[in-house]
């Protein structure tokens, strides 16, 4: 099968999200004049080491985007399998000003380098200052680039000097309504490395 996206795929469901998998989930927390907000984004990833930078993309004008435009900061909370139901609850379309932390019963803590809430029990949180917001092709597609200014690591996830993902089982987004959880980890050495 081949199709041009502009012509449509002819399938009952768009396969695009199912092709690019698994995707990490950035559980984006923000604060704005209407209050605190928490929402998951699967168009999220790290894009640079020095300085560390991340991106997330919003496909409509959501509270997260409005808050980021207003304040210039956001936090990325890493989602673990144990928080899957609460994360899913925060993905709903709620009226502006709804505090998803309260709605889903999620513990909230303050960030250190930015004025923003974070998920208190997350395995890791990246505190970010906005570098740039880029309007992408399409009616309401926005890419937010953030520089990481602070990193929280949950103590039980640091083992022998390494951030150990086997301690919390990261949750990933697949296509349609599907998710994946990391339950097996293996190591490979790149050519030329000891």
ROKOLKOL-979479 format. One record per residue (C-alpha): x, y, z. Coordinates in steps of 0.5 Angstrom, whole numbers. Layout:
! residues N
+-------+-------+-------+
!    c1 !    c2 !    c3 !
+-------+-------+-------+
!     X !     Y !     Z !
...
+-------+-------+-------+
//
This chain:
! residues 194
+-------+-------+-------+
!    c1 !    c2 !    c3 !
+-------+-------+-------+
!     0 !     0 !     0 !
!     2 !     7 !    -2 !
!    -1 !    13 !     0 !
!     0 !    21 !     0 !
!    -2 !    24 !     6 !
!    -6 !    30 !     2 !
!   -10 !    25 !    -1 !
!   -12 !    21 !     5 !
!   -10 !    14 !     7 !
!   -17 !    10 !     6 !
!   -17 !     6 !    12 !
!   -22 !     7 !    18 !
!   -16 !    10 !    22 !
!   -10 !    14 !    21 !
!    -4 !    10 !    21 !
!     1 !    15 !    22 !
!     1 !    15 !    30 !
!     2 !     7 !    29 !
!     8 !     8 !    25 !
!    12 !    12 !    29 !
!    12 !     8 !    35 !
!    14 !     7 !    41 !
!    14 !    15 !    43 !
!    16 !    17 !    50 !
!    10 !    21 !    53 !
!    12 !    28 !    56 !
!     7 !    29 !    62 !
!     7 !    37 !    61 !
!     6 !    41 !    67 !
!     4 !    48 !    67 !
!     2 !    54 !    71 !
!    -2 !    60 !    68 !
!    -7 !    66 !    70 !
!   -12 !    61 !    70 !
!    -9 !    56 !    75 !
!    -4 !    49 !    74 !
!    -5 !    44 !    68 !
!    -3 !    37 !    67 !
!    -3 !    34 !    60 !
!     0 !    28 !    57 !
!     4 !    29 !    50 !
!     6 !    24 !    46 !
!     9 !    28 !    40 !
!    15 !    29 !    45 !
!    23 !    28 !    46 !
!    30 !    30 !    48 !
!    33 !    33 !    42 !
!    40 !    36 !    45 !
!    45 !    34 !    50 !
!    49 !    41 !    51 !
!    45 !    45 !    53 !
!    40 !    40 !    54 !
!    33 !    41 !    50 !
!    27 !    38 !    49 !
!    21 !    39 !    45 !
!    13 !    38 !    45 !
!     8 !    39 !    40 !
!     1 !    41 !    41 !
!    -4 !    40 !    36 !
!    -9 !    45 !    38 !
!   -10 !    51 !    42 !
!   -10 !    47 !    49 !
!    -9 !    50 !    56 !
!    -1 !    48 !    56 !
!     0 !    52 !    50 !
!    -3 !    58 !    53 !
!     0 !    57 !    59 !
!     7 !    56 !    56 !
!     6 !    62 !    52 !
!     4 !    66 !    58 !
!    10 !    64 !    62 !
!    15 !    62 !    58 !
!    16 !    55 !    63 !
!    14 !    48 !    63 !
!    16 !    42 !    66 !
!    16 !    35 !    63 !
!    14 !    29 !    68 !
!    16 !    22 !    66 !
!    10 !    17 !    66 !
!    11 !    11 !    69 !
!     7 !     4 !    68 !
!     4 !     5 !    75 !
!     1 !    12 !    74 !
!    -2 !    10 !    67 !
!    -9 !    11 !    69 !
!    -8 !    18 !    72 !
!    -4 !    20 !    66 !
!   -10 !    18 !    62 !
!   -15 !    22 !    66 !
!   -11 !    28 !    65 !
!   -12 !    27 !    57 !
!   -19 !    29 !    57 !
!   -22 !    36 !    55 !
!   -23 !    40 !    61 !
!   -26 !    47 !    61 !
!   -20 !    52 !    62 !
!   -18 !    53 !    69 !
!   -19 !    46 !    71 !
!   -13 !    43 !    75 !
!   -12 !    36 !    73 !
!    -7 !    35 !    79 !
!   -13 !    35 !    83 !
!   -18 !    32 !    78 !
!   -14 !    26 !    78 !
!   -11 !    26 !    85 !
!    -4 !    27 !    83 !
!     1 !    30 !    88 !
!     4 !    36 !    86 !
!    11 !    39 !    88 !
!    14 !    46 !    86 !
!    20 !    46 !    81 !
!    26 !    49 !    83 !
!    29 !    53 !    77 !
!    22 !    56 !    75 !
!    15 !    58 !    77 !
!    11 !    51 !    75 !
!     8 !    45 !    79 !
!    11 !    38 !    78 !
!     8 !    31 !    79 !
!    11 !    30 !    86 !
!    12 !    22 !    85 !
!    15 !    22 !    78 !
!    21 !    18 !    76 !
!    24 !    24 !    73 !
!    22 !    31 !    72 !
!    25 !    36 !    67 !
!    24 !    44 !    69 !
!    24 !    48 !    62 !
!    25 !    55 !    60 !
!    22 !    56 !    53 !
!    27 !    57 !    47 !
!    22 !    58 !    42 !
!    15 !    56 !    40 !
!    14 !    55 !    32 !
!     8 !    55 !    29 !
!     8 !    48 !    24 !
!     4 !    47 !    18 !
!    -3 !    46 !    19 !
!    -8 !    50 !    23 !
!    -6 !    49 !    30 !
!     0 !    45 !    30 !
!     5 !    48 !    35 !
!    12 !    46 !    37 !
!    15 !    48 !    43 !
!    23 !    48 !    44 !
!    25 !    48 !    52 !
!    32 !    48 !    55 !
!    32 !    44 !    61 !
!    34 !    48 !    67 !
!    33 !    43 !    73 !
!    32 !    36 !    73 !
!    29 !    32 !    79 !
!    31 !    24 !    79 !
!    27 !    20 !    84 !
!    32 !    17 !    89 !
!    30 !    10 !    88 !
!    31 !    10 !    81 !
!    38 !    12 !    82 !
!    42 !     6 !    82 !
!    50 !     5 !    82 !
!    50 !    12 !    79 !
!    45 !    11 !    73 !
!    38 !    13 !    72 !
!    35 !     6 !    72 !
!    29 !     5 !    68 !
!    27 !    -2 !    70 !
!    26 !     1 !    77 !
!    19 !     4 !    74 !
!    17 !     2 !    67 !
!    17 !     7 !    63 !
!    10 !     8 !    59 !
!    10 !     9 !    51 !
!     5 !    11 !    46 !
!     3 !     7 !    40 !
!    -2 !     8 !    35 !
!    -9 !     9 !    36 !
!   -11 !     7 !    43 !
!    -5 !     3 !    44 !
!     1 !     4 !    49 !
!     7 !     0 !    51 !
!    11 !    -1 !    57 !
!    18 !    -3 !    58 !
!    19 !    -9 !    61 !
!    26 !   -12 !    58 !
!    32 !    -8 !    57 !
!    39 !   -10 !    54 !
!    45 !    -7 !    53 !
!    49 !    -6 !    46 !
!    56 !    -3 !    45 !
!    57 !     2 !    39 !
!    63 !     0 !    35 !
!    69 !     3 !    37 !
!    67 !     4 !    44 !
!    70 !     0 !    50 !
+-------+-------+-------+
//
